[in-house]
């Protein structure tokens, strides 16, 4: 009971002296009971926020006092509450009632954390705890790096390039950065996302979609979205060059041949590949090269719609003969021009029909001039054949008629045929535009 009596006497004396302002700071009397004097602890942080991985940049300052004017000694532990218990951040040794310490890096989780200081007491002072002090912990700073397998790309074939995004550094004791990333190209004052992916162990790859950006040279940047530990970040800009894509032109013909009089309105189809998300645009022209002369004649042209189109021939463009047809694509901003494989094509002569008629069915020998033979050569679609028609009786040529407006006639020569029965036929040898033809046989009797 003696120590308690001494303690009560000293406390009463100290209280009275404190009320009169006469008590001076100094070491606690040796007779003061262990841990008996109440203490008051405070905590302050040098910054309102820190970055994960760099928490040591914040100075944690503590002070401990009592109301008796004594100087607490010992240490103060700075802690942060967690679901599984308080986490010790650092310990400060007191000197003249004050001290400071720094956390180790990666001591806290990202977000707003509550910190408090716990005074462990000394031989004279009781333990005490400060108020909670908020500290914002920002996610760790990341440095995304973008690498690409190919600087030169071809429009429509950009899938050939693989882009790799690496995000670091990885904090000691933490998992590597995870989450989503995307790569953006800056085109014409705007930005276009060209691929995206997810990190695995801090690294991810993605492949461009075809026709993602037009032809030209562009800057690309990788954007990391961040996760619960690491902050979002952007890589340094890199460049890619997209060159014109190669095109392939195909020509479709309605048939392998066409008659001279059927050229008006024949449809020629064409297509230009590749059939990418952005197909070739522009126009295609079709031409024919003569096998005989080597001369090339424009046939028709038309615009592309979704990489395909058609055009029509016009009347009498090509004379009868053999040709090679080709379709030529002039190219556009994204695709180079190309020419189709040459296709053989024949313009045939216009079919004709030759008609032969005679006057009497029989004539007397020596009076054959009374017999008049008439011919008419007809062409399809109203054409007018020109040239000569030869009339024969077997192998005997009776006359040659020059056509006028597709018609003509002649009289037999006297005594050219002996008495008998003959079968006459007219033959038209054709012309540059019209095909040959022969009439049916007409019977003529020569009597005495």
RACOR-V158632 format. One record per backbone hydrogen bond with DSSP energy under -1.0 kcal/mol. NH is the residue of the N-H (numbers start at 1). CO is the residue of the C=O. If there is no record, write none. Layout:
nh->(NH/NH)
co->(CO/CO)
This chain:
nh->(5/6/7/8/9/10/11/12/13/14/15/16/17/18/19/20/22/32/36/37/40/42/44/46/50/52/54/57/58/60/61/62/63/64/65/76/77/78/79/80/85/87/89/90/92/94/95/98/99/101/111/113/115/116/118/119/120/122/126/128/130/133/135/136/137/138/140/143/145/147/149/153/155/157/160/161/163/164/165/166/167/174/181/182/183/184/185/186/187/190/192/194/195/197/199/200/202/203/204/206/208/209/212/216/218/220/221/223/224/225/227/231/233/235/238/240/241/242/243/245/248/250/252/258/260/262/265/266/268/269/270/271/272/273/276/284/285/286/287/288/289/290/291/294/297/299/300/302/304/305/309/311/313/317/321/323/324/325/326/328/329/330/332/336/338/340/343/345/346/347/348/350/353/355/357/359/363/365/367/370/371/373/374/375/376/377/378/380/382/383/389/390/391/392/393/396/398/399/401/403/404/407/408/410/412/416/420/422/424/425/427/428/431/435/437/439/442/444/445/446/447)
co->(1/2/3/4/5/6/7/8/9/10/11/12/13/14/15/16/17/29/33/124/65/63/61/59/136/138/51/54/55/101/44/99/42/97/40/92/118/90/116/87/82/80/78/78/76/74/98/95/62/60/137/135/133/79/77/128/75/125/37/119/117/115/113/48/111/50/229/168/166/164/162/241/243/154/157/158/206/147/204/145/202/171/197/223/195/221/192/219/190/187/185/183/183/181/179/203/177/200/165/163/161/194/209/242/240/238/184/182/233/180/230/140/224/222/220/218/151/216/153/334/273/271/269/346/348/259/313/263/311/252/309/250/307/248/274/302/328/300/326/297/324/295/322/290/288/286/286/284/282/308/270/268/266/314/347/345/289/343/287/285/338/283/335/245/329/327/325/323/256/321/258/433/378/376/374/372/445/447/364/367/368/410/357/408/355/406/353/351/379/380/401/427/399/425/396/393/391/391/389/387/407/404/375/373/371/413/446/444/442/392/390/437/434/350/428/426/424/422/361/420/363)
